[in-house]
Amino acid sequence: MKTMTTRAVALAGALAISLGVAACSKSDTPTTASTGSTGSTTSAPATSDSAAPKPSEVLEKAKANALAATSAAFVGDVEQTGKKISIDFKGTSDGKTSDITIAMEGSGKARLITLPSAVYIQADATFWKKQGAPASVQKAGDKFIKAPASASSMTETLSLKSFLEKAFGAVTPSQLSSTVAEENVNGTDCWVLTDKKGKSEGALYVSKDKLQVVRFTGSTKSPGQLDFSKWGEDLGIKAPAANQIMSIG
């Protein structure tokens, strides 16, 4: 289970690299998403009159439902080499439409909006400087940069499906504890799957009613938490207003 956080970190790294490359590949001639915070929610034990299902069954159904979803959102924090990375993700399974905000300790904050017709990037000065962006881009302030056409090729890499495949690829039935726990997370009764060594090696929370992923947490050595919502919903993602976009070139 601990590798689930590693996968999240890999996604965060991929986002950062892709954002920088997308904006910088062009010569010197680009409801608002916010950085996620997991808060201090306390998960109280849930009650149920039904017997707990087998861990492998919960995992299989949660994976199938997640991969079948057309869209979803997740928010939270993970750590990489002791530095916190905050992610706020909303997007479709195919990656053609998304709104992603990522903040990395010491590396700045960036927001990416992808649409079938265009890709827009907004970032702070620290991020642009770290990415070696052209001077014109570094002066963008809070404006969005319309990325070059080549940036559209990264949408599949940043898709919900791509992330979920990597995340679930890190969990196998053989890793799971034979005991399925029960907890309530933000008002949702969940089945809780853990590593055989317990929650210290990570946990996956799955809603009892719809068998959808609600949360997963990392290990003590690779801490992190991502909370999921809006499975299959219209995320209302739109292009920035014209006065929010800075023209370059």
VODRENFI-697022 format. One line per field, with one value per residue (C-alpha): residue number from 1; residue in three letters; x, y, z. Coordinates in nm, 3 decimals, decimal comma. Layout:
// VODRENFI-697022
resi	(NUM / ...)
resn	(ALA / ...)
px	(X / ...)
py	(Y / ...)
pz	(Z / ...)
This chain:
// VODRENFI-697022
resi	(1 / 2 / 3 / 4 / 5 / 6 / 7 / 8 / 9 / 10 / 11 / 12 / 13 / 14 / 15 / 16 / 17 / 18 / 19 / 20 / 21 / 22 / 23 / 24 / 25 / 26 / 27 / 28 / 29 / 30 / 31 / 32 / 33 / 34 / 35 / 36 / 37 / 38 / 39 / 40 / 41 / 42 / 43 / 44 / 45 / 46 / 47 / 48 / 49 / 50 / 51 / 52 / 53 / 54 / 55 / 56 / 57 / 58 / 59 / 60 / 61 / 62 / 63 / 64 / 65 / 66 / 67 / 68 / 69 / 70 / 71 / 72 / 73 / 74 / 75 / 76 / 77 / 78 / 79 / 80 / 81 / 82 / 83 / 84 / 85 / 86 / 87 / 88 / 89 / 90 / 91 / 92 / 93 / 94 / 95 / 96 / 97 / 98 / 99 / 100 / 101 / 102 / 103 / 104 / 105 / 106 / 107 / 108 / 109 / 110 / 111 / 112 / 113 / 114 / 115 / 116 / 117 / 118 / 119 / 120 / 121 / 122 / 123 / 124 / 125 / 126 / 127 / 128 / 129 / 130 / 131 / 132 / 133 / 134 / 135 / 136 / 137 / 138 / 139 / 140 / 141 / 142 / 143 / 144 / 145 / 146 / 147 / 148 / 149 / 150 / 151 / 152 / 153 / 154 / 155 / 156 / 157 / 158 / 159 / 160 / 161 / 162 / 163 / 164 / 165 / 166 / 167 / 168 / 169 / 170 / 171 / 172 / 173 / 174 / 175 / 176 / 177 / 178 / 179 / 180 / 181 / 182 / 183 / 184 / 185 / 186 / 187 / 188 / 189 / 190 / 191 / 192 / 193 / 194 / 195 / 196 / 197 / 198 / 199 / 200 / 201 / 202 / 203 / 204 / 205 / 206 / 207 / 208 / 209 / 210 / 211 / 212 / 213 / 214 / 215 / 216 / 217 / 218 / 219 / 220 / 221 / 222 / 223 / 224 / 225 / 226 / 227 / 228 / 229 / 230 / 231 / 232 / 233 / 234 / 235 / 236 / 237 / 238 / 239 / 240 / 241 / 242 / 243 / 244 / 245 / 246 / 247 / 248 / 249)
resn	(MET / LYS / THR / MET / THR / THR / ARG / ALA / VAL / ALA / LEU / ALA / GLY / ALA / LEU / ALA / ILE / SER / LEU / GLY / VAL / ALA / ALA / CYS / SER / LYS / SER / ASP / THR / PRO / THR / THR / ALA / SER / THR / GLY / SER / THR / GLY / SER / THR / THR / SER / ALA / PRO / ALA / THR / SER / ASP / SER / ALA / ALA / PRO / LYS / PRO / SER / GLU / VAL / LEU / GLU / LYS / ALA / LYS / ALA / ASN / ALA / LEU / ALA / ALA / THR / SER / ALA / ALA / PHE / VAL / GLY / ASP / VAL / GLU / GLN / THR / GLY / LYS / LYS / ILE / SER / ILE / ASP / PHE / LYS / GLY / THR / SER / ASP / GLY / LYS / THR / SER / ASP / ILE / THR / ILE / ALA / MET / GLU / GLY / SER / GLY / LYS / ALA / ARG / LEU / ILE / THR / LEU / PRO / SER / ALA / VAL / TYR / ILE / GLN / ALA / ASP / ALA / THR / PHE / TRP / LYS / LYS / GLN / GLY / ALA / PRO / ALA / SER / VAL / GLN / LYS / ALA / GLY / ASP / LYS / PHE / ILE / LYS / ALA / PRO / ALA / SER / ALA / SER / SER / MET / THR / GLU / THR / LEU / SER / LEU / LYS / SER / PHE / LEU / GLU / LYS / ALA / PHE / GLY / ALA / VAL / THR / PRO / SER / GLN / LEU / SER / SER / THR / VAL / ALA / GLU / GLU / ASN / VAL / ASN / GLY / THR / ASP / CYS / TRP / VAL / LEU / THR / ASP / LYS / LYS / GLY / LYS / SER / GLU / GLY / ALA / LEU / TYR / VAL / SER / LYS / ASP / LYS / LEU / GLN / VAL / VAL / ARG / PHE / THR / GLY / SER / THR / LYS / SER / PRO / GLY / GLN / LEU / ASP / PHE / SER / LYS / TRP / GLY / GLU / ASP / LEU / GLY / ILE / LYS / ALA / PRO / ALA / ALA / ASN / GLN / ILE / MET / SER / ILE / GLY)
px	(0,000 / 0,287 / 0,362 / 0,031 / 0,183 / 0,490 / 0,261 / 0,103 / 0,446 / 0,533 / 0,218 / 0,311 / 0,655 / 0,508 / 0,271 / 0,551 / 0,774 / 0,493 / 0,376 / 0,723 / 0,796 / 0,460 / 0,512 / 0,883 / 0,875 / 0,764 / 1,041 / 1,048 / 0,875 / 0,121 / -1,516 / -1,098 / -0,915 / -0,714 / -0,425 / -0,563 / -0,561 / -0,664 / -0,754 / -0,775 / -1,085 / -1,132 / -1,263 / -1,507 / -1,591 / -1,889 / -2,153 / -2,302 / -2,535 / -2,389 / -2,080 / -1,767 / -1,682 / -1,350 / -1,067 / -1,000 / -1,366 / -1,365 / -1,040 / -1,161 / -1,493 / -1,338 / -1,081 / -1,344 / -1,572 / -1,288 / -1,158 / -1,510 / -1,577 / -1,578 / -1,450 / -1,353 / -1,169 / -0,908 / -0,726 / -0,451 / -0,085 / 0,204 / 0,571 / 0,881 / 1,225 / 1,076 / 0,904 / 0,527 / 0,345 / -0,019 / -0,247 / -0,597 / -0,713 / -1,036 / -1,049 / -1,193 / -1,076 / -0,924 / -0,740 / -0,890 / -1,054 / -0,891 / -0,819 / -0,511 / -0,338 / -0,010 / 0,213 / 0,558 / 0,757 / 1,048 / 0,938 / 0,634 / 0,271 / 0,108 / -0,238 / -0,315 / -0,647 / -0,676 / -0,959 / -0,998 / -0,917 / -0,641 / -0,414 / -0,370 / -0,105 / -0,091 / 0,203 / 0,388 / 0,732 / 0,909 / 0,769 / 0,851 / 1,202 / 1,260 / 1,143 / 1,372 / 1,079 / 1,138 / 1,146 / 0,807 / 0,649 / 0,815 / 0,640 / 0,295 / 0,201 / -0,138 / -0,224 / -0,269 / -0,038 / -0,195 / 0,042 / 0,163 / -0,020 / 0,249 / 0,127 / -0,192 / 0,012 / 0,057 / -0,314 / -0,312 / -0,024 / -0,222 / -0,550 / -0,754 / -0,733 / -0,354 / -0,328 / -0,574 / -0,403 / -0,072 / -0,224 / -0,411 / -0,112 / 0,068 / -0,184 / -0,235 / -0,471 / -0,172 / -0,061 / -0,390 / -0,477 / -0,742 / -0,946 / -1,168 / -1,220 / -1,505 / -1,480 / -1,679 / -1,495 / -1,661 / -2,005 / -1,944 / -1,940 / -1,637 / -1,471 / -1,103 / -0,835 / -0,487 / -0,152 / -0,087 / 0,136 / -0,149 / -0,230 / 0,131 / 0,192 / -0,109 / -0,486 / -0,758 / -1,105 / -1,398 / -1,760 / -1,996 / -2,289 / -2,125 / -1,789 / -1,608 / -1,267 / -1,303 / -0,947 / -0,609 / -0,325 / 0,045 / 0,290 / 0,483 / 0,794 / 0,603 / 0,320 / 0,034 / -0,342 / -0,567 / -0,944 / -1,164 / -1,505 / -1,729 / -1,710 / -1,877 / -1,994 / -1,981 / -1,684 / -1,775 / -1,424 / -1,400 / -1,131 / -1,007 / -1,177 / -1,011 / -0,883 / -0,705 / -0,494 / -0,162 / -0,057 / 0,309 / 0,506)
py	(0,000 / 0,238 / 0,266 / 0,445 / 0,762 / 0,706 / 0,700 / 1,026 / 1,183 / 1,060 / 1,228 / 1,551 / 1,541 / 1,470 / 1,762 / 2,000 / 1,890 / 1,893 / 2,238 / 2,383 / 2,218 / 2,323 / 2,691 / 2,707 / 2,518 / 2,841 / 3,091 / 3,451 / 3,564 / 3,155 / 2,810 / 2,877 / 2,566 / 2,609 / 2,419 / 2,117 / 2,073 / 1,754 / 1,921 / 1,738 / 1,527 / 1,259 / 0,931 / 0,782 / 0,411 / 0,328 / 0,078 / -0,187 / -0,479 / -0,658 / -0,873 / -0,716 / -0,826 / -0,980 / -0,728 / -0,851 / -0,798 / -0,439 / -0,365 / -0,519 / -0,333 / -0,003 / -0,029 / -0,119 / 0,168 / 0,419 / 0,323 / 0,330 / 0,683 / 0,958 / 1,218 / 1,279 / 1,511 / 1,457 / 1,686 / 1,640 / 1,643 / 1,404 / 1,426 / 1,385 / 1,387 / 1,563 / 1,837 / 1,876 / 1,871 / 1,984 / 1,874 / 1,981 / 1,780 / 1,790 / 1,613 / 1,369 / 1,014 / 1,092 / 1,401 / 1,629 / 1,845 / 1,917 / 2,184 / 2,104 / 2,310 / 2,195 / 2,363 / 2,226 / 2,341 / 2,544 / 2,507 / 2,731 / 2,690 / 2,634 / 2,580 / 2,401 / 2,412 / 2,176 / 2,183 / 2,001 / 2,328 / 2,475 / 2,447 / 2,733 / 2,767 / 3,005 / 3,002 / 3,208 / 3,362 / 3,085 / 2,817 / 3,000 / 3,073 / 2,710 / 2,604 / 2,852 / 3,019 / 3,300 / 3,651 / 3,734 / 3,438 / 3,524 / 3,862 / 3,705 / 3,770 / 3,611 / 3,588 / 3,260 / 3,173 / 2,998 / 2,709 / 2,611 / 2,340 / 2,088 / 2,103 / 1,916 / 1,596 / 1,581 / 1,556 / 1,175 / 1,170 / 1,397 / 1,211 / 1,073 / 0,726 / 0,739 / 0,834 / 0,569 / 0,295 / 0,381 / 0,410 / 0,079 / -0,083 / -0,032 / -0,240 / -0,615 / -0,841 / -1,026 / -0,705 / -0,656 / -0,740 / -1,011 / -0,780 / -0,508 / -0,220 / 0,030 / 0,408 / 0,718 / 0,980 / 1,320 / 1,162 / 0,867 / 0,514 / 0,333 / -0,003 / 0,039 / -0,178 / -0,175 / -0,336 / -0,654 / -0,444 / -0,205 / 0,159 / 0,259 / 0,116 / 0,287 / 0,254 / 0,268 / 0,393 / 0,283 / 0,396 / 0,120 / 0,236 / 0,293 / 0,121 / 0,433 / 0,543 / 0,807 / 0,837 / 0,678 / 0,743 / 0,676 / 0,510 / 0,650 / 0,675 / 0,817 / 1,016 / 1,154 / 1,168 / 1,218 / 1,259 / 1,174 / 1,307 / 1,406 / 1,064 / 1,088 / 1,447 / 1,751 / 1,941 / 2,272 / 2,334 / 2,636 / 2,844 / 3,150 / 3,480 / 3,666 / 3,938 / 3,670 / 3,548 / 3,707 / 3,698 / 3,621 / 3,602)
pz	(0,000 / 0,071 / -0,301 / -0,356 / -0,216 / -0,429 / -0,732 / -0,620 / -0,585 / -0,933 / -1,064 / -0,887 / -1,043 / -1,385 / -1,348 / -1,257 / -1,542 / -1,796 / -1,692 / -1,727 / -2,059 / -2,202 / -2,129 / -2,198 / -2,527 / -2,691 / -2,764 / -2,637 / -2,966 / -2,254 / -0,945 / -0,908 / -0,791 / -0,474 / -0,328 / -0,149 / 0,222 / 0,388 / 0,717 / 1,045 / 0,989 / 1,248 / 1,114 / 1,361 / 1,354 / 1,135 / 1,224 / 0,999 / 1,040 / 0,740 / 0,741 / 0,599 / 0,244 / 0,146 / 0,099 / -0,255 / -0,350 / -0,221 / -0,403 / -0,728 / -0,728 / -0,621 / -0,900 / -1,161 / -1,057 / -1,051 / -1,394 / -1,538 / -1,411 / -1,673 / -1,426 / -1,064 / -0,829 / -0,562 / -0,322 / -0,067 / 0,023 / -0,030 / 0,061 / -0,152 / 0,010 / 0,310 / 0,109 / 0,092 / -0,239 / -0,243 / -0,526 / -0,623 / -0,925 / -1,125 / -1,455 / -1,702 / -1,757 / -2,097 / -1,973 / -2,237 / -1,973 / -1,638 / -1,380 / -1,173 / -0,907 / -0,760 / -0,501 / -0,420 / -0,122 / -0,253 / -0,617 / -0,639 / -0,735 / -1,072 / -1,215 / -1,539 / -1,725 / -2,021 / -2,270 / -2,604 / -2,781 / -2,564 / -2,259 / -2,011 / -1,741 / -1,445 / -1,204 / -0,949 / -1,001 / -0,811 / -1,038 / -1,361 / -1,243 / -1,145 / -1,490 / -1,666 / -1,839 / -2,090 / -1,945 / -2,096 / -1,917 / -1,586 / -1,601 / -1,635 / -1,273 / -1,204 / -1,574 / -1,759 / -2,046 / -2,344 / -2,405 / -2,753 / -2,947 / -2,850 / -2,490 / -2,583 / -2,614 / -2,237 / -2,157 / -2,160 / -1,911 / -1,679 / -1,721 / -1,435 / -1,591 / -1,609 / -1,245 / -1,130 / -1,328 / -1,165 / -0,819 / -0,834 / -1,000 / -0,670 / -0,474 / -0,500 / -0,305 / -0,158 / 0,017 / 0,198 / 0,553 / 0,578 / 0,801 / 0,656 / 0,897 / 0,902 / 0,941 / 0,862 / 0,654 / 0,624 / 0,663 / 0,431 / 0,574 / 0,435 / 0,417 / 0,503 / 0,341 / 0,491 / 0,433 / 0,631 / 0,858 / 0,930 / 0,858 / 0,906 / 0,558 / 0,399 / 0,372 / 0,109 / 0,205 / -0,012 / 0,029 / 0,139 / -0,070 / -0,410 / -0,363 / -0,481 / -0,358 / -0,086 / 0,040 / 0,040 / 0,278 / 0,256 / 0,490 / 0,784 / 0,566 / 0,266 / 0,424 / 0,224 / 0,192 / -0,108 / -0,075 / -0,376 / -0,478 / -0,772 / -0,938 / -1,280 / -1,225 / -1,450 / -1,309 / -1,473 / -1,609 / -1,839 / -2,006 / -1,816 / -1,901 / -2,187 / -1,951 / -1,746 / -2,038 / -2,130 / -2,492 / -2,565 / -2,885)
